[in-house]
Amino acid sequence: MNEFISAGLIGVSLGAQYALLALGFTLIFGILGVVNFAHGGFYVAGGYIAYGFVSHLGVPYVIAVLLATLATGAIGYLFELFLVERIVEDHLATLMLTLGLYLTMSTGVLVAFGPESPQFQFPISGSLQIGKFHLPIENIVVLSICLLAIATVYLLMYKTDFGRALRALADDRQVAAAQGLRPRLLFPLAFGVACGLAGLTGALVTPILSLAPHVGDPVLATSFLIVILGGLGSIGGATIAAFLVGLVEAYSSVYLGGSKGALALFVLVLIVLVVRPSGLFGREVRGA
């Protein structure tokens, strides 16, 4: 029983991390209609930016995480403003452009920091005992920050004029533009927010897991899987699917083992897509 509950706690922690990544991915697709293949690159960039501030400049970790979030958000904003915006209606071109950015970012990190994983550790260690359970403190901190960030995204999207404008543009860009909304102003901001979420996740998670130039590959694959499972363009669907994937990954790893666990996850996705081809909460959106 203790093993079952412990695996569930790990699954919830993984789900919160995946949700933060998937929210950024689905925001870009749902609002701009762009499949952002550079999403994993922003995750890596967030980790390395935080590492650089902490290890080379002596900046406190909390400040380094904030700076990494702002830096990746700014890069995403400029990338959309000067490159993606020019071809935003050409989905194949934006796909190739974002893939090229990811390869550029990965290669740049490899040249700057080398292929080896740097010694980047979470500043807090130890465990918290609750009854018979021992919970790693770093996982509790990361889970709390991820949940706070997820709540902030929901407030931004559903309780502010900015979020309502973005959702209006996602539903019908032409009608929203005719009502006075400015896609060329709002799209870069949305792209920057999404990339900042990926950078925040990287800065938080890589000290616990690992930091290397190509750790963005599985991140991109997982984000894409979650968005498909939840339903393309659905913020709520991506969040629920992320926690579902986290729980399945945790329980399957404990009871089935690594390779069988990965197989169980893909079987789950196949079953859901057979029953609901549009995903758990899918709705009709612009095709990519």
N, C-alpha and C positions, 0 to 999 in steps of 0.2 A: 504493500500500500504506500509506503514511504517513497519507493522508487517511482510509482505511478504519479504521485503528487509532485515530486521533484522534477520529473520529465515535463509535467504540465507547466510548471513555473518557468522552466527553460524555454518551452514552446511559446509562452506568452511574451517572454523577453525577446525571442527571435522575431515573433510576429510584430512587435512594436517597431523593431529596426526595419523589417521588411516593409511595413506600412509607410514609414517615413520615406523610404526609397520609392515605393510604388506610387505614392501620392504625387511626387514630383514628375514621375514618368507619365502618369495619366493626366495630370494637369496640362502638360504640353500637348499631348495627343488630343485631349478633349477640347481644348480651346483653339489651338493652332492647326490641328490636323497633322502634326508632325510626329513621326516616330523618331525619338531622340536616341540614336545609337551612341551618343557621347555621354549618356547618363552615368555609365560606369566610370568614365574618365573623370567626371566631376567628383565622384566618390573617392577615387584615388587622389585627386588633387587636394581635396579637403584634408585627407590624412597626411599628405606630405607637407602641405602648408602649415598645418598645426605642428607637425614634427619639426619643421625648420624653425618656427618661432620659439618652440620650447628648447630644442637642443642647441641651436646656434646663436639665438638672441637672448635666451634666458627669460622669455616671457612666461608668466604663469599659465598653466594649462587652460584654465577657464577662459582667460583672455585670448589665448591662441585658438580655441575652438570658435569663439565669436569672430575673430579675424578671418579664420578659414571660411566660415559661413559667408561673411561679407565679400571676401575675395572671390569665391566661386560664384556667388550671385552676381557680382560685377562682371566677371568674365562671361557668364551666360547672357547677361543683359547686352553687352557689347557685341557678342557673337550673333545674337538675334537681330540687333539693330542694324549692323553693317553687312551681314552676310545672309542669314536665313530670310530676313524680311524681303530681300530682293527676289527670292524664288519660292516664297511661302506657298504659292498655289501649285507648284510642281512637286508632288510628293516624292517621286523617285529622286529628283535632284536634292531635296532636303535630306532624304535618307542617306544618299552618298556623301553629302556635305557633313552631316553629323558623324558618320562613320569615319570620314577623313579627319575630323577634329579629334575623335577618340584615339586614332592611331598616332596623331601628332602629339597629343598629350602623353600617351604612354611612352612614346619614344623620347620625348623631352625629359620625362621623369627618369627614364632609364639612363640617359646621358648624364643628367645632373647628379643623380644619387647612386647610380650603379645598380646591378642586378640583385644584390644581396638585400635581405630584409634588415632595416635599421633597428637599433635598440630603442623602441618607442613603447613605453609602458604607461599604463594608467596610473595616475598619481596616488590613488587610494587602493589599498589592498586589504585582505582579511575577509571575514565572513560574519554574518549576523545570524544568531541563533533564535529561531522562533519555534518553540516547542521542540520537536525532534528534528527540525529541518535546519540546515545550515545554508544560508543564501549568500553568495559572493556579493560583497558591498558594491563592487564596480558594476555588476549586472543590475543591481537595484538602482544605482545612480543613472545609468544609461536608460533603463526602462522608464524612470520618472521623467527624464528630459525628453525622451521620445514621445511619451504620452502628452506632455505639455506642448510640444511642437505640433503634434497631430491636432490637439484641441485648438491651437492657435490658427492652424490652416483652416479648420472648419469655421471658426469665427470669422476669419478673413473672407472666406468664400460665401458665407451665408448671412453674415450680419453687417457687412460693410457695403458701401456704394461701389467700391472697387471690385469686390467679389460678384456683386449683382451685374455689374457691367461685363465682367469676363464671362459669366454664364449666359448673358444675353448674346454676346458675340459667338459663343460656342453653339447656341441654338440656331441662330440665323444671322450671319455676319452682315448681309446686305441690309436687312431691316434694322438691325442695331446701328449700323453706320448711318442710315437715313435718319435715325432718331438723335444723331449728334455724337455718338460714341466714336472714338478715334482709335482704330486698330493699331496704327503705327505707333501710338503712344502706349497702349495697354499691352500689346503682345510682347515687347521687350521686357516689361515689368513682370509679366507672368513667367516668361522664360527664365528671368533672373531669380524669381522666387523658387521655381522648381529646381534649378541648378544649385541654389543655396541650400535647399533641403538635402540634396545628395552630398554636398560638401560637409554639411553638419553631421550627417550620418557617418561619413568617412572619418571625420575628426574624432567622433565619439567611439566608434566601433573598432577601428584599426589598432589602437593600443591594446585591446583585449584579444582580438583575433590575430591578424597579421597585417603587415604593411609591406607591399612589394609592388613593382611597376604594373603587374598584370592581374592584380586582385580584382580589378574592375570587370573582368570577363564573367565570372560567375554571378557578380552583382547584376550585370546587365541581363543575363539569362533569367535570373530569379525575378527581377522586376518585370520583365516581359511576360513571364509565365503567370505572375500574379495578376497583372493587368488583363490578360486574356481570360483568366479564370473568373475574375470579378466582373468583367464586362468592359469592353473598350469605352473609355470616356466616363465611366462611373466612379466617382470619388468614394462613395459609400461601399460600392462593390470591391474596389481595390483594397480598402481598409479591412473589410471582413475577410476577403480572400487571403490577405497577408497574415492575419492571425491564424487562419485555417492552415495555411502552408507551414507556418512556424510550429503549430501543434503536431501536424502530421510528420514533419521532419524530426521533431524531438522524440515522439513516441516510436516512430519507425526505426530511428537510430538506436534507441535503447532496446527494443524488443526484436528487431529484424536484422540490424547491422547496417553498415554504411551503404553498400551497393543495393541491397534489397530495400533499404529505406528510400533511396532515390527512385527506384522502380515504383514503389508504392505511391510516391508523389505524382509521378507521371500517369499512373493508372487512375488516380483520383481526378486529375485534370481531364483525361480522356472520357471518364464516366460523366463528369459534369457537362462537357461539351457535347456529348451524345444526347443527353437529356435536354440541355439548354445550349444550343449552338452559339447564342449571343453572350454566354457567361451567366454568372449568378444574378447580376443586376444590369445586364447589358441593355442598351437602348440604341436606336438608330443614330449613328453619327456620320460625319463625313468620312468617306473611305480614304485610307492612306495609300 
